[in-house]
Amino acid sequence: MTKLLVLLSGLAYLNCMGADTPKGTNSPAAKPTVRVRLLNKDGRPDLVVGQFGYLEGEIRWMENLGNWQFKSHQLLDLPGTIHAPVADLTGSGNLDVVALVSQDAEEVHAFAGDGAGHFRDRVLYGSTNKDFGSSGLSIADVNRDGRPDIVYTNGDGFDYATPGAVALNGSADFAGTYTSSAGQVVADSQALQHSNPQFTKVNAPAGAIGVTVGEVMNPKPTTVPATISLQQLVDAYFLPGGLRYALVMQADHLVGLMTLSDIRHTPREQWRQTPVGHAMTPLERLHVVSPQQNIKEVVPLMVAQDVNQLAVVQEGRLVGVLSREDIMRSLQIRQDLGLDKGGK
């Protein structure tokens, strides 16, 4: 019966048995992930469905009403869900849903269930690097303490998003730390119950020793005026250049940073009326570095602050931008040339 339900769940989800049409189901990139579990303890197996979508997607649980009738309940309105396993994470006797959401989100969500069909969403882990390349998530007892842990991998992205793994230690408050052999960020998360995730210190690669920001940075970053509209930014800069970010200038002064995520926070119908300066991340919230700083000092900063790029400023003047892509490309070239073994 369960196998048959899984087989037919795609049709049940798309048709929703009279419910509204889920987002992302008509997208050419739509790839639903489905789990079957008893979520509300009524004895009937329910469905957890993650709709990858493209610009639109979502996570829902489908309440089994009997006789192949399902009621749809939305858990999250975001595209990019890859996996959505179900487990009792806190030992409460109630099932919870864990979801890996890729695309621009790059987050691990936990939906804590109360056993009656109600769920509370918390973000256990997230990266602001939009090319982090989230690739998989599963439940396992990593440290054999009898509690389910969450294992999360990345690397399904560009070369500079180094493959790695994150382990979130399962307990009543998700406390615990693991160190990934691949050198990726590892979470010590208490997000289910009270506090926000914390991260272990990540050291710079050996090849970064002795390399300065000025040697690696892009000295001619894309800059845009703060006065143009978001629509002009998209049409004249982001789409033609395939950009994911641009530095924002007011006259000759750096005033902020504009990313794809910043654009998405503004409804599309407001793009023509919204100046870049109103939607950007302002300078006072940015982390800046100097060209003389060593890369080994900057890498931990980027990891700790979870940023993908840093403005490079010399005597108050913008002189470049440093991105994770720049660092990884430079280190790869140095490694190929044998310069990461003490050579200059």
Disulfide bonds with the S-S distance in Angstrom:
none
